[in-house]
Amino acid sequence: MRQFVIKSFETIVWIVGGLIALVGVIMGFAALIQGQFQGLLLIIGGPLYAILLMGMVFIAIAIADNTKRTAEAIEKLAARGQ
């Protein structure tokens, strides 16, 4: 069940990250069409923000997984030592 929740969360992160990047690019082009050069910042910043956000979430997931694996390994070592 735990793996299902984590995989589902990862899927949601991919979808939301893709939407953030897509909306940023679309809004950037919309701003450029209206003559606002800040649209270039949106075109560059939207995908960059999505990448950074997704990276932080995936790092947090990896840290939690590594912590769980480390705890399991320590429990095995402790059981073997007694």
Backbone bond lengths (Angstrom), bond angles and torsions (degrees), N, CA, C in turn:
res aa  C-N    CA-C-N  psi(-1)  N-CA   C-N-CA  omega(-1)  CA-C   N-CA-C  phi
1 M - - - 1.443 - - 1.532 110.48 -
2 R 1.328 115.88 -38.80 1.465 120.54 -179.21 1.529 110.85 -61.89
3 Q 1.330 116.69 -43.72 1.454 120.35 179.96 1.529 111.55 -64.21
4 F 1.336 116.15 -37.06 1.467 120.02 178.02 1.525 110.74 -61.99
5 V 1.324 116.17 -43.47 1.466 120.29 -179.65 1.528 110.17 -64.84
6 I 1.318 117.38 -43.12 1.463 121.09 -179.40 1.523 110.44 -65.51
7 K 1.333 117.67 -44.83 1.463 120.50 179.03 1.526 110.90 -64.00
8 S 1.322 117.22 -38.79 1.466 120.64 177.68 1.516 110.63 -64.55
9 F 1.325 116.40 -42.04 1.462 120.57 178.41 1.523 110.71 -63.66
10 E 1.332 117.43 -40.88 1.459 120.57 177.65 1.526 110.90 -61.93
11 T 1.325 116.60 -40.47 1.464 120.52 177.73 1.525 110.80 -62.70
12 I 1.326 116.40 -42.69 1.462 120.85 178.60 1.530 110.08 -63.20
13 V 1.331 117.35 -40.78 1.465 121.15 178.78 1.525 110.23 -62.21
14 W 1.333 117.91 -43.05 1.466 121.15 177.86 1.527 110.93 -61.76
15 I 1.327 116.92 -43.76 1.471 120.62 -178.88 1.525 110.69 -65.01
16 V 1.333 116.68 -48.88 1.463 120.63 -178.78 1.525 110.42 -64.32
17 G 1.321 117.49 -41.31 1.464 120.37 177.87 1.526 111.99 -62.06
18 G 1.317 115.96 -42.25 1.457 119.85 177.31 1.519 112.03 -63.84
19 L 1.320 115.98 -40.68 1.468 119.61 178.46 1.528 111.70 -65.93
20 I 1.330 116.94 -40.41 1.469 120.27 178.00 1.526 110.13 -60.88
21 A 1.329 116.48 -45.86 1.458 120.10 -179.79 1.529 110.76 -64.66
22 L 1.321 116.67 -44.11 1.460 120.90 -178.96 1.523 111.89 -63.91
23 V 1.318 116.78 -45.91 1.466 120.68 179.43 1.523 110.69 -64.78
24 G 1.319 117.56 -38.18 1.454 120.58 177.48 1.519 111.95 -61.27
25 V 1.326 116.32 -43.52 1.461 120.15 179.67 1.529 110.54 -68.30
26 I 1.326 117.37 -43.70 1.468 120.55 179.48 1.526 110.81 -62.17
27 M 1.326 116.54 -46.19 1.463 119.48 179.67 1.535 110.94 -65.56
28 G 1.320 116.93 -33.92 1.460 120.42 176.59 1.520 111.63 -63.49
29 F 1.333 116.36 -45.27 1.462 119.16 177.74 1.524 111.17 -66.28
30 A 1.331 117.35 -36.86 1.466 120.33 177.40 1.526 110.63 -62.76
31 A 1.328 116.45 -39.89 1.467 119.77 178.48 1.530 110.70 -68.51
32 L 1.333 117.06 -38.09 1.467 119.69 178.41 1.525 111.20 -65.39
33 I 1.320 117.04 -37.81 1.464 120.72 178.99 1.526 110.32 -62.66
34 Q 1.329 116.21 -34.24 1.465 120.42 179.24 1.529 112.01 -82.18
35 G 1.311 117.05 1.27 1.458 120.92 176.81 1.511 114.85 89.37
36 Q 1.301 118.09 12.28 1.469 121.26 179.22 1.527 108.81 -97.02
37 F 1.326 114.93 119.25 1.460 118.66 -177.66 1.529 112.81 -76.26
38 Q 1.341 117.29 -6.84 1.462 119.90 174.46 1.528 110.35 -66.57
39 G 1.317 115.79 -14.86 1.464 119.70 176.94 1.510 112.01 -60.41
40 L 1.335 117.00 -30.47 1.469 119.74 176.88 1.523 110.78 -62.66
41 L 1.325 115.95 -37.28 1.472 119.21 177.60 1.521 110.69 -64.89
42 L 1.325 116.89 -38.28 1.462 120.00 177.95 1.528 111.22 -67.48
43 I 1.324 116.48 -40.34 1.464 119.99 -179.47 1.524 110.49 -63.40
44 I 1.310 116.99 -37.24 1.467 121.05 179.08 1.526 110.78 -84.89
45 G 1.334 116.48 -43.37 1.461 120.87 -173.30 1.517 115.07 -74.47
46 G 1.327 117.65 -32.34 1.463 120.50 -178.94 1.528 112.49 -60.11
47 P 1.336 117.47 -56.68 1.472 118.51 177.21 1.525 113.10 -63.58
48 L 1.333 117.18 -36.04 1.466 119.98 178.75 1.527 110.69 -63.33
49 Y 1.325 116.21 -43.40 1.466 120.57 177.34 1.522 110.58 -62.02
50 A 1.329 117.28 -42.90 1.463 120.63 179.86 1.529 110.77 -62.08
51 I 1.327 116.77 -41.83 1.464 120.54 179.76 1.524 110.77 -64.15
52 L 1.324 116.61 -44.42 1.464 120.10 -179.95 1.530 111.23 -65.06
53 L 1.319 117.23 -43.55 1.458 121.43 179.94 1.525 110.67 -62.64
54 M 1.322 116.14 -47.58 1.465 119.81 -179.99 1.525 110.92 -64.28
55 G 1.315 116.70 -39.31 1.462 120.02 179.22 1.515 112.21 -61.47
56 M 1.334 115.81 -42.44 1.474 119.02 179.06 1.530 111.29 -65.11
57 V 1.312 116.82 -39.75 1.471 119.52 179.64 1.525 110.04 -66.87
58 F 1.333 117.53 -43.30 1.460 119.75 179.71 1.525 111.80 -66.97
59 I 1.321 117.75 -33.59 1.466 120.08 175.15 1.524 110.26 -65.07
60 A 1.336 117.25 -41.46 1.466 120.54 178.44 1.527 110.75 -62.77
61 I 1.332 117.28 -40.23 1.468 120.93 178.00 1.530 109.76 -64.36
62 A 1.332 117.17 -42.76 1.468 121.26 179.93 1.524 111.38 -64.90
63 I 1.320 117.35 -39.52 1.469 120.49 178.48 1.529 110.08 -63.40
64 A 1.315 117.05 -43.18 1.464 120.42 179.05 1.530 110.55 -63.25
65 D 1.325 116.81 -41.45 1.466 120.30 179.74 1.528 110.77 -66.31
66 N 1.328 117.26 -43.12 1.467 120.16 178.99 1.526 111.68 -65.58
67 T 1.323 117.12 -36.73 1.463 120.54 177.35 1.524 110.56 -63.60
68 K 1.321 116.71 -42.25 1.463 121.33 178.93 1.531 110.36 -63.49
69 R 1.347 116.53 -44.65 1.465 119.61 -179.88 1.524 111.37 -65.56
70 T 1.326 117.61 -38.12 1.468 121.03 178.66 1.528 110.38 -64.92
71 A 1.322 117.10 -42.86 1.464 120.77 178.80 1.525 110.57 -61.96
72 E 1.329 117.18 -41.82 1.464 120.51 178.69 1.529 110.97 -64.32
73 A 1.329 116.96 -40.34 1.464 120.20 179.71 1.527 110.96 -66.47
74 I 1.309 117.79 -39.35 1.462 120.94 178.60 1.530 110.59 -66.72
75 E 1.329 116.35 -38.19 1.477 119.51 178.19 1.525 110.26 -64.51
76 K 1.342 117.79 -39.05 1.474 120.64 177.70 1.519 111.05 -64.90
77 L 1.338 116.85 -42.22 1.458 120.49 178.58 1.524 111.12 -65.01
78 A 1.312 116.60 -39.73 1.467 120.44 179.81 1.526 110.28 -66.58
79 A 1.317 117.60 -39.60 1.466 121.13 179.42 1.524 110.82 -67.30
80 R 1.317 116.97 -36.30 1.463 121.56 -179.30 1.526 110.88 -71.57
81 G 1.331 117.30 -31.54 1.454 121.60 -177.03 1.517 114.13 -78.25
82 Q 1.312 118.29 -14.68 1.480 119.59 -176.96 1.482 112.48 -90.57
